[in-house]
Amino acid sequence: MARILIIEDNPANAELMAFLLTAYGHTALTAPDGEQGVAAARAERPDLVACDVHLPGMSGFDVLARMRAEPALAAVPVLAVTALAMAGDREKVLRAGFDGYISKPIEPDSFVAELEAFLAPAAPGAPMSVPGGQATILLVDDDPFMLAVLGDMLEGEPYRVLSAGSGEQALALLEREPVAVILCDQSMPGLSGTEVLAQAAQRHPHTVRLMLTGQQDLAEIEAALRAGVADAHYAKPVSAASLRERMREATALQRSRAAA
């Protein structure tokens, strides 16, 4: 798990971010302003920094410049977490050298996954579980409510559950995290579920790839099943008992693939 530094002057925002990161097994470090943030980065050597842009005293841009100027911190990914919403603000932040941009207010269902996409990738051949033997499950759906429902259904099960709100976000997360099972919706803006699973099958063949959809037209999904892109398809709505059973079957399949 990663050590992530949050530089945020709003105590409520900092507390929420730290809670979410801790819930997903990360170590959350916090600093209330830029000066203390840079000092914490020097002392703690975090794996990633999430920094507000508008801070008292030293701005987020100044924090970034200070870190980039220090060899020991220059390679640490720094994400801007900001309420800037005017046209061109995102481009301005990225041109300044931030590695990514997350808008405020943050989305609790996707915040951790957004940060995890910028962490260093796992070593090839790394186990698809976290310490303690928890397999990692990735839920992919553009509906935040559905992600929350599925996550609640798996609460208490021996899994680490990640979520992604788009196919693009899911693929970025797969490059950073050893995922055992993907449970993916089909109809999403941008990449469809079958397109996501096709890329996952090429890059991460040991990962079990499942579809969970409510649509009636199953032609693309059936083609993906025949091609081996998807391992199984389940219809929405799904009960908690059924979902848990499917995840037990899927994680067992993933273990057998990895062993082979």
C-alpha positions in Angstrom: 0.0 0.0 0.0 1.1 3.6 -0.6 2.0 6.5 1.6 -0.1 9.5 0.2 0.4 13.1 1.4 -2.7 15.4 1.4 -1.9 19.1 1.4 -5.3 20.8 2.1 -6.2 23.7 4.3 -9.8 22.8 4.7 -10.0 20.4 7.7 -13.2 18.7 6.6 -11.8 18.0 3.1 -8.5 16.7 4.5 -10.4 14.4 6.9 -12.6 13.0 4.2 -9.7 12.3 1.9 -7.6 10.7 4.7 -10.6 8.5 5.7 -11.1 7.2 2.2 -7.4 6.5 1.6 -7.1 4.7 5.0 -10.3 2.6 4.2 -8.5 1.3 1.1 -5.4 0.3 3.0 -3.2 3.3 2.3 -1.3 5.5 4.8 -2.7 9.0 4.7 -0.4 11.9 5.7 -1.8 15.5 6.0 -0.5 19.0 6.0 -2.6 22.2 6.3 -0.5 24.5 4.1 2.3 24.5 1.6 5.2 25.1 3.9 4.2 22.2 6.1 3.4 20.1 3.1 6.9 20.5 1.6 8.4 19.7 5.0 6.2 16.6 5.3 7.3 15.5 1.8 10.9 15.8 2.8 10.5 14.0 6.0 8.1 11.2 4.9 9.0 10.6 1.2 5.4 9.9 0.2 4.6 7.8 -2.9 2.1 10.5 -4.1 1.0 14.0 -3.1 -2.5 15.3 -3.5 -2.3 19.1 -3.2 -4.8 21.9 -3.2 -4.0 24.8 -5.5 -5.3 27.6 -3.4 -3.4 27.4 0.0 -2.6 30.0 2.5 0.9 31.5 2.0 2.6 29.1 -0.4 0.2 28.1 -3.3 0.0 24.7 -4.8 2.0 25.9 -7.8 4.8 26.9 -5.4 4.6 23.6 -3.6 5.0 21.8 -7.0 7.9 24.0 -8.0 9.7 23.4 -4.7 9.3 19.7 -4.9 10.4 19.5 -8.5 13.6 21.5 -7.6 14.6 18.9 -5.0 16.2 15.7 -6.4 14.8 13.5 -3.7 11.2 14.7 -4.4 11.3 15.5 -8.1 9.9 12.1 -9.2 7.0 12.0 -6.7 3.7 12.3 -8.6 1.8 15.5 -7.6 -1.9 15.8 -8.3 -3.9 19.1 -8.1 -7.1 18.7 -6.1 -8.9 22.0 -6.7 -12.2 23.7 -7.2 -10.9 25.6 -10.2 -13.6 25.3 -12.8 -13.1 28.0 -15.4 -12.4 27.1 -19.0 -8.7 26.4 -19.4 -8.0 25.8 -15.7 -7.3 22.1 -16.1 -4.9 22.8 -19.0 -3.2 25.5 -16.9 -2.7 23.1 -14.0 -1.2 20.4 -16.2 1.0 22.8 -18.1 2.4 23.9 -14.7 3.7 20.3 -14.2 1.1 18.6 -12.1 0.8 15.0 -13.0 -3.0 15.0 -12.8 -6.1 17.0 -11.9 -9.0 16.1 -9.6 -12.0 18.4 -9.2 -13.6 19.5 -6.0 -15.9 18.5 -4.5 -14.3 15.1 -4.7 -16.4 12.0 -5.6 -15.9 9.6 -2.6 -16.8 6.6 -4.8 -13.9 7.3 -7.3 -11.4 9.4 -5.4 -9.1 6.6 -4.2 -9.1 5.0 -7.7 -8.3 8.3 -9.3 -5.2 8.7 -7.0 -4.2 5.1 -7.4 -4.0 5.5 -11.1 -0.9 7.6 -10.6 1.0 5.3 -8.3 4.0 3.3 -9.5 2.9 0.1 -11.2 3.2 -3.2 -9.4 6.2 -5.3 -10.4 5.5 -7.9 -13.1 4.3 -11.2 -11.6 3.2 -9.5 -8.4 0.3 -11.3 -6.6 -3.1 -9.9 -7.3 -3.9 -9.4 -3.6 -2.9 -7.2 -0.7 -1.1 -8.3 2.5 -3.4 -10.6 4.4 -4.5 -12.4 1.3 -7.3 -10.1 0.1 -7.9 -10.4 -3.6 -8.5 -7.0 -5.4 -11.8 -6.5 -7.1 -12.3 -3.7 -9.6 -15.9 -2.4 -10.1 -16.4 -0.4 -13.3 -19.6 1.6 -13.9 -20.4 5.2 -14.8 -23.2 5.3 -12.3 -21.8 6.3 -8.9 -24.9 4.9 -7.1 -24.4 1.5 -8.7 -20.7 1.5 -7.7 -21.8 2.3 -4.1 -24.4 -0.4 -4.0 -22.0 -3.1 -5.3 -19.4 -1.9 -2.9 -21.8 -2.2 0.0 -22.8 -5.7 -1.1 -19.1 -6.8 -0.9 -18.5 -5.2 2.5 -17.3 -7.7 5.0 -16.0 -10.0 2.3 -12.3 -10.8 2.1 -11.6 -8.5 -0.8 -10.1 -5.1 -1.5 -12.6 -3.3 -3.6 -11.6 -0.5 -6.1 -14.0 1.4 -8.3 -13.7 3.3 -11.6 -16.3 5.5 -13.2 -15.2 5.0 -16.8 -13.4 2.5 -19.0 -10.5 4.8 -19.4 -10.1 5.2 -15.6 -10.3 1.4 -15.2 -7.5 0.7 -17.7 -5.3 3.3 -16.1 -6.0 1.7 -12.7 -5.2 -1.8 -14.1 -1.7 -0.5 -15.0 -1.1 0.5 -11.4 -2.8 -2.2 -9.4 -2.7 -6.0 -9.4 -6.4 -6.7 -10.0 -7.8 -10.3 -9.6 -11.3 -9.7 -10.9 -12.9 -6.9 -13.0 -16.7 -6.5 -12.9 -17.7 -4.2 -15.7 -20.8 -2.5 -17.0 -21.3 -2.4 -20.8 -22.9 0.9 -21.6 -20.6 3.7 -20.6 -19.5 7.0 -22.2 -16.2 6.5 -24.1 -15.0 2.9 -24.0 -17.7 0.3 -23.7 -17.4 -2.6 -21.2 -16.4 -5.1 -23.9 -13.8 -2.7 -25.2 -12.4 -2.4 -21.7 -12.3 -6.1 -21.2 -10.7 -6.7 -24.6 -7.8 -4.4 -23.6 -7.6 -6.0 -20.2 -7.5 -9.5 -21.8 -4.4 -8.5 -23.8 -2.5 -6.8 -21.1 -3.6 -8.8 -18.0 -4.6 -12.3 -19.1 -4.7 -13.7 -15.6 -7.3 -11.3 -14.5 -10.9 -12.6 -14.5 -13.2 -10.4 -16.6 -16.9 -10.3 -15.9 -19.8 -8.3 -17.3 -22.7 -7.0 -15.1 -25.3 -5.2 -17.2 -29.0 -4.4 -17.4 -29.3 -4.0 -21.2 -31.3 -6.2 -23.4 -29.1 -6.3 -26.5 -26.4 -8.8 -25.7 -24.9 -9.2 -29.2 -21.6 -7.6 -28.3 -21.4 -9.3 -25.0 -22.1 -12.7 -26.5 -19.3 -12.1 -29.1 -16.9 -11.1 -26.2 -17.8 -14.4 -24.4 -17.2 -16.5 -27.5 -13.8 -14.7 -28.1 -12.7 -15.3 -24.5 -12.6 -11.5 -23.9 -15.2 -11.9 -21.1 -15.3 -14.9 -18.8 -19.0 -14.5 -17.8 -22.0 -12.2 -18.0 -24.5 -11.5 -15.2 -27.7 -9.4 -15.5 -28.7 -6.5 -13.3 -30.1 -6.3 -10.8 -28.0 -8.8 -8.7 -28.5 -9.8 -5.1 -25.8 -9.5 -2.5 -25.7 -13.3 -2.0 -25.4 -13.9 -5.7 -22.7 -11.3 -6.2 -20.6 -12.7 -3.3 -20.9 -16.2 -4.7 -19.8 -14.9 -8.2 -16.8 -13.2 -6.6 -15.8 -16.4 -4.8 -16.0 -18.3 -8.0 -14.0 -15.6 -9.9 -11.2 -15.3 -7.4 -10.8 -19.1 -7.4 -10.6 -19.0 -11.2 -8.0 -16.3 -11.0 -5.9 -18.3 -8.6 -6.0 -21.3 -10.9 -4.9 -19.2 -13.8 -2.0 -17.6 -11.9 -0.9 -21.1 -10.8 -1.0 -22.4 -14.3 
